[in-house]
Amino acid sequence: MRLPLYAQSDLPVKNFSPVLAYSQDKAMRFLDSVQRLDSSVHWPHVDPVLFMENLRFFAKSPLKFYEGKVTNFCAYMALTYLPLNYDPEYFSRFMVSLFVNGQATFGNVKLKPGKRVRNEAGLIKYKGALDISPAGQMWFLTLADHFKGYLNIFNHRFDKGDENTFWASTNFAKFNRMLKKLFPQFEVHARGADIIKPSVNDWLVYLSKKMQEGPVFLYLNNRLLYKKTHVKARFGVPTHYVVLLDIYKADNGKINIVYWDYGRKSLQQVTPEFLDEIIYGVTNCKLKTDKHEG
């Protein structure tokens, strides 16, 4: 059977447009053109009606995309900031293709999730809003199934509940590799590591400059970030990825950071010393110009 155009598995790599409202409108027009999807033999537990509702919600409200409670999907959610805020139409077309064909190409990567994760999508429960987001489950499970890092060696094959385990985890090198493969339209620059923190004299100046170039991702010690009192700890490891949305100096000399995670924008006021303590990695993305493409 010949599939409709929207179900082609290999979508062309395209230049992302920073004009979000225009791309959102194109995404909604595309989704409206699809009208109705039949159930997918590849994703037996994904309800097609709810799936399409999810995609419309993602296109209209990109900052409400949510990785779920107590999962290790934060890295995949962070990088989703790029397609949802630069080209939701491309993301929508990819997701429909993935649903219809069971595989699809995103950027320079052909994503072909295994049967175990395809059977799991739509069944994840007790994770908050992710429970009613089979499209989000598909996206996260597909990325986690394809991309592997040294942390995944401990759990390489998906089993029920692995969204909470090392199977879904992402080290810093893997995160940057995903960005480069999925988004060839961007130059990706990273500084940091899983164990050794980068040395930066003034984080406010450094991060402000990087934000002028494009999206900035922070690799953080999440355990310290969400302590009720920001006090120095003896031990710390990075566990969390967020998108930095703003950073500025407060009147009291502290630093205000506005970032996106858990489906919302958050504001934290921290000392420069504390900010230096929790940052283990910085990745910034810059749209390529024509002279860099080829």
Secondary structure, DSSP 8 states (H G I E B T S, - for coil): ----GGG-SB-------S-HHHHHHHHHHHHHHH------SSSTT--HHHHHHHHHHHHH-GGG----TT-S-HHHHHHTHHHHHH-HHHHHHHHHHHHHHS-EEETTEEE---HHHHHHTTT--SSGGGGG-HHHHHHHHHHHHH---GGGGGS-S--TTGGGSGGG---HHHHHHHHHHH-TTEEEEEEE-SSS----S-HHHHHHHHHHHS-EEEEE-HHHHT-SS----S-----EEEEEEEEEE-TTS-EEEEEEETTEEEEEEE-HHHHHHHEEEEEEEEE--GGG--
